Amino acid sequence: MADYLVIVESPAKANTIKKYLGTKYKVTASMGHVRDLPKSKMGVDIEHDFEPEYINVRGKGSLISSIKKDAKGSKKIYLATDPDREGEAIAWHLAYILGIDKNDVCRVTFNEITKTAVKNGISNPRKINLDLTDAQQARRVLDRIVGYKLSPILWKKVQRGLSAGRVQSVAVKLICDREEEIEKFVPEEYWNIHLIASDKKTKTKFSAKFIGKDGKKIELHTEAEVNEVLKNLERAHYIVSEVKNGEKKKNPAPPFTTSTLQQEASRKLNFSIRKTMSVAQTLYEGVKLPELGSTGLITYMRTDSTRISDEARAAAKQIIEEKFGKEYYENRFYKSKGDIQDAHEAIRPAHVDLNPEDIKESLTSDQYKLYNLIYKRFIASQMAAAIYNTSSVTIDANSYNFKANGQSIKFPGFISVYVESVDEEEKDEYTKIPILVEGEEVKKEKLESKQSFTEPPARYTEASLVKVLEEKGIGRPSTYSPTISTIIARHYIDKNQKQLFPTDLGKVVNKLLVENFSDIVNFEFTAQMESEFDKVAEGKQNWKKIIKDFYGPFEEKVEKVENELSHVEMVGEVSDVKCEKCGRMMVVKYGRFGKFLACPGFPDCKNIKPFIIEIDEPCPKCGAKVQIRKSKKGRSFYICENNPDNGCDYISWNKPKPGEKYVEDEDAKKELGAMRKKKTASTAKKTTAKKTTTKAKKTTTKAKKTTKKK
């Protein structure tokens, strides 16, 4: 039996930490939370000061017994769960289960899982921070109250199986508001004129944009206005009236925070927010490397700080100066934005000497991509600014003005390593400009006019939604991923080509909440609640007072809505499928497991069918129709309509292409096999349970009859 017991959250983290501690330490994993509010009821005692009614998490009985057994034989227990509010709460629950006194110095944290960080953590334990656990309790209890009070209203007034959440409802409102802007948007016509000119000396062509007349800006809205300008330019001379040459510096972006990592991984790697956090978790907890064994590669990935340690700064300096030269290094300090939790560093490599290329063979493709992104962003953040030569040229022709902007790199600085991506609407327009002097005439090659229309605001992507949530102070780093995953899973929001848009169900639920629970979906109110939770974490606010102040007015509103609001009819999108029982055209509805087809004649006709999407391309194996299905992890795959019952086993993650030769997709087959096996086992289990229940009922009935007879 080991002298010391260290409890972490995951087996991967346990394996990484084990190698840094001697044989006197046993490291075990709690597998996340061990106690939580019950799923079957609210679990908050409203009458007794909102006391949470925690229970052991179902299915963890044997694990808890094993941890208790290990703890009983240990001289000292260290609770080394993640270094955030959630991790603090898990440590607090473990302490309760193991009977550890709240004043015991048993809590250790690691911002990175390296030998130095682990040994420092074990050498400097502290008490459990009750302020942090109270902040977590405040969020958990408030969200539970909101969910358990609002969900039944949605069941009664809209349809069964729906649910509402505090932060999720605000995210849905943002997406619904944007969709409404798009629907109401009226495009306006505008025209651009571009001059394609060439330098008479070098014959170099460049482009200049029409900007106005006599130095005043003019917007062109009709073809008639464009034709008038073109007519007046027919015999014009194009003279360079102004040349401005300058220099522009561009500084690197700070190291990643949780939200900036999520945004950049979405833009550059096409990762969902959920995938980014899942892959980052594996990099933090540890990856097996040759010679080094299980090694944590990044610092903790839930942070809104851009601070980095002096050691990391020194390591970056050495790498930059050795690889690029001293002129490429700049000692940079970044200020974190707004009201942030600065307990952790920014997300950076835990071992700066581990270059992504050197360990690529030990990483999965996704791990490599994300680690490479984090590594390069961190190195770039400590580099010198990029310097650009800029030029701005104004060309006059018959009092009309054209302008060309150009830039070229003078000193690459940080862009030698990393360039931050931007959203489409943020991109600047530059052209290559030859060396020109004022008074010089350039040759007109041609004038190009183009009609355009103003476009509505873009739909949110996961990246841009996270950006807005952060800007508005809604949620915290740990909440962005589950928030977006939840509203997609509930079918309030659909995702198509990265864009998020509300479903009919999402619009109905949002409308109900906006009209009846304006506080819940109010951006300022939700941000204020986050600020209140932060005060609890700092020991400046009592968490139960926050709940009490919220609950009174909220409960009154709930009772009023329950009594006064009539049923909201969910019409649903009309499909092209005819109900074979009554002849009506079936409508698309949303249930717990996604879309399904239902007869609009309910309750007279209760016919329902699965909702199946078919693609135009036939099955490359048998020529039948190909359907899109979802795996148990929510990933789309393509499957022949004849698979498996009618003799075709075509299945693939990739959409079949015209004339594509059939290649068996073993991964997809394995996934489908696992799904079917699980479904068969579940059906068998239900059948067995049903038979057992029926048999028990018969036995009970027989026993009653026998007793009655006697």
N, C-alpha and C positions, 0 to 999 in steps of 0.2 A: 504493500500500500504506500502510495506517495505521501510525502509530508505536506505538500501544498497542492491545493486544487484551484485551477484557473478555469473559469467558465466564460466562454465566448458565445457568439450567436450561431456561427456556421462551422461545419466540419472543415471546409477549406481554410478558414481563418485559424482553426485549431491546429491543423497540420503545419501551417506556416510558423505559428508561434512555438510549437513543440521543439523545433530544432534550435531555437535560441535559448531555451531553458534546460536545465540539467535533468537528470533522472529523478530528482526529488519532486519534480512538478508533474502533475497529471493535468492535461488540458482536455476539456470536454465541451460539447456544444449543446446549447439549449434549444436549437432549431427555431430561433425567433422567440415570440412571446410564449410564456408558460401560463399566464393568467390574463383574462380579458373579461369584458362585459359579455353576458350570455347572448346567444343569437335568438333565442326563443322569446325574449321579452326585452323591454327597455333596459332594465338593469340599473336604473337610477332611482333611488328612493327620494321622490319629490318631497314627501312629508317630513323627512328627517335631513334637512339641509343638503339635499342633492347628493347624498352619500352614494358612491358607486358600489354596486353589488358584484364584485369580481368572483369569478369561478375559474378553476383550472381548465385550460384549453382542452376540449374534447380530443381524445386520441393520444394524449401525451402522458397518460397515467404511468406507463412503464418507464418512460424517459425520466419523469419526475422522481420516481422511486429509485432509479439508478443514480441520479444526481444526489439524492438524499443519502444514499448508501456511501457514495464517494466522499461526500461532505462529512459524514459521521466519523470516518477514519482519518480525516485530515487535520493537521495542526492549525492551518490557516487557509481561508477561502478568499480568492481574489475574483471579483466580478468585473470582467474585461469586455463587456458588451460595447457596441459602437459608441463613438464619442459625440452623441447628439441627444436631443430630448427623448427620442424614442428609445435609444440605447440606455439612457439613464432610468427610464421607466421600467424597462425589462430587468435591469439590475435591482431596482426597488422591489419588483415582484419576486425575483429570485431570493432576495434577502428575507422577504416575508415567508416564503415556502420553507426556507432553510433555518428560520428562526434566528437570523443575524440581527443584532441590535442596530438601530438606526444611527447610533453614535460610533459604531465600529468602523475602523479605518480599513475598508475592504475594496474600495472602488479604484480601478486603474483604467486609464484610457491611452490609446495609441492613435495619433493622427496619421501615422504611417507604420506599416508593419516591417520594420527593419530591426536588426539586432540591437542597435543603440536605443531606438525608441521603445522597444519591448522591455529591455533591462531597466531603462529609466522609469518606465511606467510602474514596473513591479517594485522598484526601489522607493517610489514616492506615491504610495497609495493615499487616498483621502476618504472622507465620509461621502456617502451618497448625497448628491445635491438635491435636497427636497424641493427647492424652488423650481428646478428643471422638471422634476417629476410632476409637480403641481401644474406647470404650464402644459405638459402633455395631457394630464388628466382634464384640465379645463377644455382643451380642444376636443378630446375624446367624448366627454360628457355632453358638451354643447352640440357636437355633431350628432350624437346619438339621440338627443332630445328632438332636434330638428327633423332628423330622419324618421323617427318613430311617430312623431306627431303629424308630419306632412304626408307621409306615404299612404296612410289609410284614407286621407282625403282624396288623393289621386286614384286610389282603388274605387272609391264610391262614386266620384264625379267624372272620372275618365274611363279607366279600365283596370282590371286586377293585374297584379304583378309589377306595377310601377313603383318607383321610389324616388325620393328627392334628397339632395344633400346640400349643405350650406355653400361650400366653395364650388362644387360641381354646378349648382344652379346658376351661379354668377357666370361661370364659363359658358354655359349654354346660352345665357342672355347675351353675352358678347357676340356669339356666333349668330344668334337670331337677329340682333340689331344690325349686324353687318349685312346679313341676307336681305333685310328690309331696305337698307340703303341701296343695295344693288337692284332690288325690284323696283324701287321708286326712281331710280336714276334715269334722267332723260339725256341722251347723248347730244352734244353740241358739235356742230361742224366746225372744223378749222383747217387751214391750209399752211403748208410750209413750202418755201422756195429755197432750193440749194443751188449755189453757184459752183460749178465744177470749173476750176481755173488752173492755169499752169504758169509757172515761172518762165519768163522768156529766155533766161540764160541757161537754165538746167533742164527745162522742159518737164520738171517735176509737177505732177498734178496734185491738187488738194481740194478740199471742199470747204465752203463758207456758207453760213446760214443767214437768210434774210432776217434783219432785226427791226427795221423801221426806216424813217425818213427824216433827214435834217437832225439827226441825233436823238429823235424821239421814237420811243418804242411803238410799233404798230402791229396789231394782231389781224390776221386775215381770216375772215369767216365764210366768204363765199367765193365761188369760181370767178364771178364778175370782178371782184376786187383783185384777184390774182391776175386775171387777164389785163387789167388796167396797168398793173405794175410791169408785167412782161412787155406790154406794148410800149411803155415809156423807156424800156431798157433795150429796145431793138438796136439802136445805133450808139449805145453808150460806150464810154471808155471806163475801164475798171482800174481805179487808182488806189494804191495803198495810202491811206490817210493817217494811219497810226500803227505803230509797232511797239508792243510792250514785252520786253524780255525780262524774265525774273527767275527766282529760285523758290522752290517750295519744299518744305520739310514734312515728312509724314512719319509719325511716331508709331511704334508697334502697339498692338492691343495688349492689355494686361493678361496674366495667366488666367486660366479658366476658373469661373465659378460654376455652380451647378447649372444655372440657367443658360449661361453663355456656352457651356459645353453642349447642352441639349440643342441649342439653336444651331451651333456650328456643325455638329454631327448630323443634324437634319439636312442642312444645306450642302455640306461637302460629301457626306457618306450616304445620304438618303436613309439614315437610321430613324426609326420612330423614337419618341421620348422614352418609351418603356424599354426598348432594346438598348438604348444608350446607357441607361442606368443599370440594366442587367449585366451588360458587358463590363461596365466600369466596376461593378461590385466584384466580379471575378478578378479583375486586375488589382483591386485593393486587397482582397483576401489572400491572394497568392496563386502563382502559376509555377508549375514544375519546370526548372531550368537545369540543364546539364551541369554537373559539378556543384551548383548552388542549392539544388533541391527546391522545395516550395518557397517562392519568394514574392513578397508583395511588391507590385510595380508602381503603384501610384499612391498619393496621399488620399485621405478620406474624401469621398466624392459628393458629400452633401454639405455644401458650404456656400456662403455668399460673400466671403472675404477674398481679396486679391493680395493679401499679405503673403510673403514667403520668408523662410528662415535665412539667417546669415550663412549657414552651412550650404544651403541650396544655392544661394547667390554666389558664393565663392566657387562652387563646383561648376556653375554655368560660366563664370568668368574664365576659368581654366580651359574649358572646352572651346569657347568662342575664340579666345586669343590663340590657341594652338591651331585651330582649323582655319580661321579666317584672318587673324591678325589683330593687333591691339586696337586699331582704329575702328574695329567693328563692335567693340564692347562699350557698353554704357551702364553704369550702376543706377538702376531705376527702382524707384519706390512708387507704388500705386495707391491712391486713395480710394477706399471702397465707397460706393454710392449709398447715400441715404441712411436709413435706420437698419443697420445690418447686424447679424450675429457674428462676431469676430473671434469666436473661440478657436477656429481652425485656420490653417493656411489655405491658400488657393489650391486648386487641383494641379498637381505637378508630378513629375517622375519621383519616385521614392529613392531611386538609385540613378543619379544623373549620368553615371558612367555606363549604364546599360542602354546602348544605342538600339533603337528599334530594329535596324537591319541585322545587328549581331545576334538577336534572339528571335528573329522571325520564324525560324523552323520550330520553335517551341510553343508558338502561339497559334490559336485558330485564326482564320482570316479576319473575323470581326475584331478579335482582341488586338491583332496587329494594327489594323486600320485605326482603332480608337487610341491605342497607345502611341502610335506614330503622330496622331493629331495632337495629343496632350504634350508629348515630348517636344515637338517642333514649336508649338505655341509658347511653351515655357522658355525654351532657348531664345526664341525671337524676342520675347518680352524683356530680355536683358541685353538687347543689341542696340546699336546706334540707329538713328533715324535714317530713312531712305531720303535721298536728296534728288529732286527733279529740276531740270531746266524747263521753264515754262515760257510759252509765247502766246500772245494774244494779238491778232491782226485784224484791223478794221479796213474794209475796202468800200470806197464810195463810187457810185455810178449814177449820174443824173439825180443827185441828192438822196438816192436810196443808199442804205447802209447794210453791209454784210459783215459777219464776224466769224473768224475761225480761231479755235483754241487748240493748242497742241502742247504736249509735254514729252520729255525724254529723260531717261534715267542718267543722272550724273554720278551718284554713288548709291549702290543698291542697299547697303546696310542690312536691316532685318529681313527685307524681302528675299534675300539670298536663301532664307530658311522657310519663311512662312508668310502667306498673304491672307488676311482675313477676308472672308466672303461677305457679300452684302446682298440684300434683297434686290430684286429686279428694278424696283422704282427708285433705288438709291444710286444707280450707276450713272457716272458722268460720261459726257460725250466728248471724245477727243479725236483730232485728226492729225496726220503727219503734215507739218508745215515746212516748206523750204525756207532758206534764209532770205528774208525780204527787207527792203528799206523803204522808208516813207517817201512818197512822191513817185515811186516806181509804178509802172503800168503792168498789170498781169493780163494774160490772154484768156478770154472767155472761151472755154471749150463747149459748154452748154449750160442751160438753166433747166433745172428739174423741179416741177411742182407736184405736190402730193396732197391729196385730200385725206384727212383723218377725222376721227371723231373722239371726243373725250370719252374716257373709259370709266366705269364705276370703280369704286375701291375694290382691291383684290380680296378674295375670300381668305380667311385665316388659314395658315398652315400650322402644324404643331409648333414649329419654331417661332412664328410670329405671334401665336397665341401666348406662348410662354413669355415672350418679350413684353407683351401688353400686361399680362398678369403681374409680372415683376414690377413694371413701371407704375401700376396702380396700387401696388402693395397688397395684392390679393394672394394669399397662400404663402408658402415658404419653400425653399429648395426641395424638401422631402415630399411636398404635396403635388408638385406639377405633374409628375408622371402618373400617379394613381388617379388624379383628377381627370386627366384627358382619357386615360384608359377606361375609366368608369363611365363617362358620358358616351363613349363609343360603344361600350359593351351593353349599355342600357338602350341603345338604338335611338337616343335623342339626337345623335350626331352621326353623319356618315362621312367617310373619308374616301376621296376619289382623286387620284393623281396628286397626292399630298394635300389637296384642298379639303377643308372641313366645312360642311354645310348642314343645316338643321333638317331633320326628317319632319314629316307632318306631325308625328307624335311629339317630337321635340318642340315644335312651334306651339302645339296645344298646351303642353305642360308649362312652357315658358309664359304663355299668355295668362294662364290661370295663376301662376305665382306672381307675375308682375302686377296683375289687377287686385290680388288679394293679400299678398305678402311682400309688399314693396321693400321692406327692410331687408328681407332675406336675400333679394337679388340686387340690392343697392351696393354699388362699388365702394362708395365712401364708408358705408356701415361695415362692410366685410373687411376692408382695410383697417378700420378702427379696432375691430375685434382682434386682428392679428397684432396690432400695437398693444392691446390689453394683455394678450398672451405673453408678449415680450416683457411687459412690466412684471408679470407673475414670475417669469424666469429670472428676473433681476432682483426678486424679493421686494418689489415695490407695490404689489397689489395682491389681495386675497382672491384666490381663484373662485371660491364659492360665491363671493359677492358679485363677480361678473355674471355667473349663471343666474343668480337670483334677480339681478337687475334686468336681465334679458327675459327671464321666464314669464313674469307677470303679464306684461303687455302681449307677449307672444301667445300665451295660453288663451287670453281673451279673444284674440283674433282668430285662433283656431276654432274656438267654440262658435263664433259668429259665422264663419265660413261654412262650417258643418251644417248649421241650421238654415242658412239663407241661400247658399249656392245650389243652383239646379245642376242636373247632370249635363256634362259636356259631351256632345255626340262626336265620336271619332269616325268621320266618313271613310277615310282611307283612299288610296290611289286605286282607280279602276284598272283592272288587268284585262288582257285579251283572252282570258280563260273563262269558258262558260261553265256554270254549275250544271252538272249532269243530272241533278235531282230536280231542279226547278227552272232551269233555263236562264237565270239572271247572270250578269257578268260579275265574276268574283272580284273582291277588292283585296288590296295588300294591307295586312295588319302586322303589328309587332307584338311578339310575345316574349317570354323569358329567354327563349333560345333564338330570337331573331325574327325575320319575316316569315309570314305564312299567308296563304290565301283563305279567305273566309267568304261565305255567301252573305250578301247584304240583306238577305231575307230573314236573318235571325230575329226572333226566336222560332219563327215558323219553319225555317230551314236551317239546320245546324251543320251543314256540310263545310268541312275545312280540308285543305290540301297543303302539302309542303310547297314552299316557294322555290322554284328552280330557275336559275339563269343559264341560258344556253348561248353558245357563241356561234358565229357564222362558219368557222372552219371545221370541217368534218374530222372524225377520228382518223388519225394516220394509219391505224391498224386495220379497222374494219369498215370505215366510211360512215358510221352512224353519227348521231349528234353528240357533241361534247358539252358537258355541264361544268359549271363552276361550283365547287363546294368549299366548305371551311374545315380546316383541321381542328383538333382539340385545342390547339394553341392560337386559333383565330387566323391562321395563314391560308390564303386561297390556293386551291389546287384544281387541276383539270382532269376530268374523268369521263370515260365513255359511258353513255346511257345504258350500255349492255353489260357494264361491269358491276357485280360479278356474276349475276344470275343468268345472263344470256350468252356466255361464252367469250366475252372480250375482256382482257385484263389491262387495257390501256389506262394509265394514270401518270400524271407528271406535275411537277411544280411549275413548269414552263408552258406558256400558251403555245399550242401547235401552230406552225407556220405553213403557208401554202407549199406543197411539194416536199415537205420535210420527211426525211427517212425516219422510220420508227426506231427509237433507241430506248431500251428499258430503263426506267428511272427507279433504281433500287431504293433510294431514300424515301421517295413518295410511297412505294409499295409497302415499305416497312411501317411508315406512319399509318397508312390505311389499315394494315394488318393489326396494328396495336389498337386502333380505334374500334375495329370490329370485335377483336378479342375482348376488349373492355365492355363493349355493348352487350356481347353474348353472356359474359360473366355477370353483368348487372341484371340482365333479363332473367338468367338462371337463379340468381340470388333472390330476386323479387318473387319468382314463381315458387321457389322453395319456401320463402317466408309466408306467401299467401296460402300454400298448402298446409303449412304448420299452423297458421292462424285458424284456417277452416277446420282442421282436425281438432284443435283445442276447443273451438266453439262447439263442435259436435259432441265432444267429450263432456263439456260443461252442461250442455243441454240434456244429454243422456243422464248425467248425474242428478240434475234437477228433477227430471221425470221420475227417476228411481226413488229420490227422497220424497217426492209428492205422493208416489204410490204407497210407500211405507206409511 
